Amino acid sequence: MRPTLVSFSLGEHEFALHAYGFLVGLGFAVAIIRLWRVGRRMGMDGGRLLDLAFWCLVTGVLGSRLAFVLLNGRAFADACLAGTGTAAGSRFAGCWAALRFWEGGLVFYGGVIASGAVMLWFCRRERWSFWTLGDLAAPALALGHAFGRLGCFLAGCCFGAPSAAWWAPSFPAGSVAFDELQADGVLPAGANHTPPLHPTQLYEAAGELVLFAALLWLQGRWSRPDPRRPDRAVRPGALLLTYAAGYAALRFAVEVFRGDAARGFVTALHTPALARLLGLPADHPLFLSVSQLISVLVLLAVGVALAWRRRAALPAPGRWS
């Protein structure tokens, strides 16, 4: 694990390039480039697409960080109130922790909700079809998110429960996983790494890449409707809804193997027999984290959207507004 990729000193100040921030930024860049290139091929204004991408980036980061801070409000409040010293900088140093998102701590669903609201507003202003634009953005979102999860792995955040599997890594001192488990008193005195943990970050990154490949395949197939069966034409929005359902199912499953307390629980349900079957500690709660609840709500929303759109008239091919 490499929470910090590069660090250097400039005078009395030390600067570091954090793996999490770098890979999240790289994920955004890859997603934006793909959105711009495919959008241009479809005849869309590239400049407006970049404007939309910029505002989705800003609101996505703010929304995902806000969701993380709200889920861990007590910890951030304690860090803020624990400041010491007389100088304002030292007295309130802990209060700035909520802003240091590049060190880890973004909730994906919070970012999706925030950037989705901006995307809906932008489409109304530009008279674009939200569903068609969503189809365009879905593969890019899946690909970009995979890079972000690699950043989580290098930083050690969003880590998994203890595992005896041969592929389970241990996280060293200085990683988020080590610091959190040490603060919880899980690690023995003198430990310099965590016990082997499920690499849930890699599970989700792999799932996102599979979802990205599936969306590309469906995009190619659905873009070539059968002229003999025009009634079977795929409606705009099908790719976006497929991504939403696929990611919700993936996230629900990965949450079962998560071991970090930062994700929060609506209620902690223990099923020892199932936990042991999955190779997890018997006292490990499998359900119901906040993200699992959101995943269930997303799946329900996808079902409602599919039922509603089945009754709607099919728009003319190529229509954007």
N, C-alpha and C positions, 0 to 999 in steps of 0.2 A: 504494500500500500504506500502511496506517496501523496499525503494530504497537501504537501507543498512541492510544486514542481521545481521552482527556481527561487532563490532568495539572494538578495544582495544589499549592501550597505551604501548609503550615500550621506556622508557626513555622520551626524548623530542619528540619522533615521535609517531604519531597515525596511526594505520592501520585499514582498513575496508574491509570487504567482501561484495562487491556490488551484489545485487540480479541479476542485468542484466548480469554481467560478469559470475556469478556462473551458471545461468541457460543456457546461451549460451554455456558455456563450457560443461555443463551436456548434452546439446543437441548434441554437437559434439561427446561426448563420447558414447552416446547411438547409434548414427548413425554409428560410426566406429565399435562398437562391433557387431552390426547387420550385417554390410557389411562383417566383417571378418568371422563371424560364417556361414552365408549363402554361402559365397564364398568358404570356406573350404569344405562345404558339396557338392559343385559343382566341387570339384577337383582342385581349384585354389591354388596357392602358398600363404599361409597366410602372410608370411613375406613381399612379394611384395605388397600385398594388404595394409598392414600397412604402407609401404613406400609411396604408393600412397595417403593414407588417411592423412599422415603427411603433405605432400606437398600441398594437397588440403586444409587442415586446414590453413596453413600459408598463402597461396595465397588468400584463401577465405576471411580471416579476413582483409588482406591488401586491397583486391579489394573492399570489401564492405565499409571499412572505407574511402578509397580514393573517392569512389562515393559520400559518405555523405559529405566529406569535399568539394568536387567540387560543390555540390548542394548548399552548404552554405558557399561558399568561402568568401563572403563579411563579414559575421559575424566572421569567424575565422581570417580574416585579421585585422578587427577592434580590436578584442581581443588581437592580437599580438602587434599591434601598440599602444595600450592603456597602455602598461606597464610603470611603474614609478620606480624611484629609480636609484641609481648609480651602485649597484651590478648587475652583469650579470644575476644572478638567478632571481632577482626581475624585472629587466628591460625587460626580455623576458619571464616572467612566463606565460603570455597569449598565447605565441606561442606553448606551450606544450599541449594546449587544443586539438589540432588535433590528438594527440596520445592517449588520454584517452578514448579509445573505450569501456572500461569496465563500464563506467558510462552511456552508451547509445549512439547510433548514428552509426548504421550499415545499409547499404542499401543492401537488400538481392540480388537484381538483379546484383549489382556490384560484389558480392562474387561469384555468380553462373557463371558469364562470366569468371572471373579470374580462378576459380578452374576448370571450364569446359575446358579451354585452356590447363591447366596442365594435365588434364585427357586425352585429345586427344593426347598430346605429349607423355605421358607415355604409352598409348596403342600402339602407333606407335613404340616406342622403344622396348616394350616387345612383340610385335606382337600379341596383344590381340584385340578382336573385341570391338570397341568403343560402338556399339549398345548393345551387350550382357552385357558388364560391366555397361552400363547405365541402363539397365533393373534391374540389381542387386542393383544398388545404389538408384534407384528412391524411393522405400518404405522407406529406411533408411533416405533419405533426408527429406521426408515429416514428419517422426516421429521426427527427430532432430529439424526441424524448429518449430514444435509445442512447444517444450520446450523453444526455443528462444523467441517465442512470449509471453510466460508466464513471461519471464524475462522483456520484454517490459512493460507488465502490472504492475509488481511490481515497476519498475523504473518510470512509468508514461510517457514514451516516446511513439511516434506513436499513440497519443491519438485521440479521436474522437470529433465530433462536439457536441454542446450542445443538450441535449435530455431530454424529460420529461418522458421517459420510467421508469418503476419501477426498472429495473435492471441496470440503468445507475449509475455508481459510481462517487463520488467526490474525487479528488486527493488532498492530504494535502500539506502544505508548505514543501519545500525540494524536491518535485518530479519534474520531467522535465516538466510535464504539468503545474503545478502551476508557476514555474519560467518563463516559456515561456509566459503564459497568463498575468502574472504580468508585464513582460517587455513590452508587447504590450499594456498595459493600459486597459486591459479588466476587471480586477478584481477591485472591490472597495477598497478604503483605509481601512486597518485593517482586510482584509479578511485572513482567515487561511486555506481555502480550495477552490477548484475550484467549479463552478456550476456542476451539473450532466452532464457527458459526455458519449457519446457512447463508450462502451468498445471494440473498434475496434481490440485491441490486442487479446481479447478473441474470437471475431468473427473469426479472421484468425486462431487462434490456434485450434478452433473447426473444421473449414473447413479443416485444415491440417490433423487432426485425421480422419475425414471422408474420405479424399483422401487416407490416409494410409490404412484404412480398405478396401477401394475399390481396391487399387492396390494389396493388399494381395489376395483378392478374384479373381481378374483377373489373377494374377500370378499362382494361383493354377489351374484355369480353362484352361489357355492357355498352361500350361505345360503338359496337357493330351490331345494331339490332337486326333481327331477321325481317327482311322486307315482305316475306310471306305471312308474317304474323305481327302486323303493326300494333295489335292490341296487347302484345307482350312486351312493349317497349318499357324500359326501366325508367322510373321517374327520377328527376333530379333530387338529390338528397339521400339516395339509397346508399351511396358510398360513405357519406358522413354518418348515417345511422348504423351502418355495419361497423365502422370504426368505434363508435360510441359503445355499442353492445360488446364488441370484442375486447375493448380495453377494460370495460367494467367487469367482465368475467375474469380477465387476466388479473386485474388488481384485487378482486375478491379472493382469488386463489392464492396469490402471493402473500396477501396479508396474513394468511393462516401460518406462514412460516416466519413472519416478522418477529423480532425480539426486542425492538426499541420501544420504550415507554412514551416517546415523544408523539407517536401517532395518535394516542388517545383512544379511549374506549367508551362507547355508549353504555355497554354493560359487558362484563367479563364472564363468558360462559365457558366452563371447563367440561370437556368430554375426554376423560383419561384414556378410555379404550381406543378412541379414534386418534388421539395424540400419539399413543405408543405405536399404533399401526403406521402412522406417518413418520415415525422415527423422531418424535419430539418428546420432550419431558412430559410426564404425566400431568404435572400441574400447570402446563402451558395453556393459557386461554386461546381458544381457536376463533371465537366469535364474541362480541360484535364490535369491531373497531369502527371509528368514525368513517374511515374510507370504505369499509365494507358496507356500512349503511348507505353512504352516497352511491356506491356501486349498485346496490339494489334499487335505489330510487332512479338511477340512470337507466337501468334495464326496464323499469316500469315506464319511464318517460319514452323510451324508444318504442315500446309496445303501443303506447297511446298515439305516438306520432305515426306509426305505421298504419294503425286503424283509421286515423283521421285522414291521412293522405290517400288511402285506398278509396275513399269516397270523393276525393277532390278530382277535378277535371285535369287531365294530362296537358301541360303547357306545350306550346308549339316547339319543335326542335330548335335548339340554339337560342332560345329566348333567355334574356338576362334580366328582364324587369317585368 
